[in-house]
Amino acid sequence: MLVGHFALIVAALFAGAAVYVNVAEQPARLHLDDQSLLVQWKPAYKRGFTMQASLAVAGFLLGVLAWLQTNNWEWLLGAVVILANWPYTLLIMMPTNKQLMAMDPARSGPTSRALLEKWGSLHAIRTALGFAATFIFLWASMS
C-alpha cells in the first residue's frame, strides 16, 4: 500500500527531525552564552515549526487515506498520534514559545536560559509522538 508507506516515511522524517533537535541542536545551543542562545533559537524555532507542522499534517492526511483504503484502524491511530503534535504544541508548548519570542536578546539571562531548557524538555514529547506514530504506521504496514 503506497499511501501507507508514504505515511510511514513522513512520520519517520518527523521523528528524525525532532530527535535531531533534542540530541544535537538543543544540547549544542545550550553551550552558547545567554544572548546568543536566544538569538539562535528564534529563527531555528520558526523554521522548525513550519517544517514539523507540515510533516504532521501530511502524516495525518496520508494515515487517514491509508485507513480509508484499507479499513485498518491502525492507520487511523498513527494518523491521530502524529497529529497530536498540533494540540500539544498549541496548548502546552506555545506559552513557553511566546515568552521566548517576546524576549529581547539584549536582556537575556537566567530566565531565558531556564525557559529554553524547559522548551527542550517539552520538545522531547514531540519526539516521542513522532516515534510512536512511526512505529504505529510500521505496525499497520505489516498487518
Summary of the structure (lengths in Angstrom):
residues: 143
radius of gyration: 16.8
end to end distance: 11.0
largest distance: 54.9
contacts: 474
relative contact order: 0.20
helix: 90%
strand: 0%
